Amino acid sequence: MSTTRRPIAAGNWKMNLLSADAEAFCTALQPRLGGGSEVILFPSFPLLPAVAAGLAGAAAAWGGQDLHPEDAGAHTGDVSGSQLADAGCTWALCGHSERRQGHGEDDARVAAKIGAALRHRLRPMVCIGETREQRRAGKTLAVLERQLGAALDAVVAGAGDDLDPATGLALAYEPVWAIGSGETATPETAQEVHASLRRSVARRLGEAAADRLRILYGGSVKPGNAAELLAEPDLDGFLIGGASLDPASFSDIIAVCDRGADSR
Ligand code: PGA
């Protein structure tokens, strides 16, 4: 199958690294940029200026790991979409499972955050995924359908006719049991879910939109398993946690995505 979907290699640093690490990381990353894939970093908020400086002029983007649904106000500890945009962000993670689980974010809250991102011209990278218990109970697709439906409703409400599914957002399938566990979904398992998600997007937004939307996989992606995952036709790149903290392993995954871009 051939596709024009450009692979994404996105690094989610979570609550790791300091400014000096971020600077050194960007310096090491620079020579590995400029291939066929799209590279995005999601540092924690205090590191955004270091990343913005380190990637100035480079073929890479950065985004916030979270944002508040409102644009300003009395929300101690939160960050707004306008503040992310002001820090040069062009993306925002919405609905990462560590936010859903650790901060009680339900589908409605994630939808409100997607709306906030779109208001500030931040491209939402919407994360969805089932827990191990949900998978064991045979509820994987039902859970994903519910999370996806709420997210797509928010995207349509927020972007309307401006929606470009190729560039305006991305979806990240991240099975919760695979995150940080070393237990990656097999390529077959990931492909089955990605294909089902794309069919669901097609039912809601039409075939053309579904065909252009990038659906990333996340959960224990490493240089050693990225190529076999990316060989799956409905898998369009990665959201990478642990392996994105080291410029060498992140660059190796970028190289896999670059090769994938050339062969698609
Ligand atoms: P991991 O994290 O690559 O460390 O499993 C992925 C994520 O949570 O985005």
Boltz pocket constraint, residues with backbone or C-beta under 6 A from the ligand:
constraints:
  - pocket:
      binder: B
      contacts: [[A, 12], [A, 174], [A, 178], [A, 179], [A, 180], [A, 181], [A, 182], [A, 218], [A, 219], [A, 220], [A, 221], [A, 239], [A, 240], [A, 241], [A, 242], [A, 243]]
      max_distance: 6.0
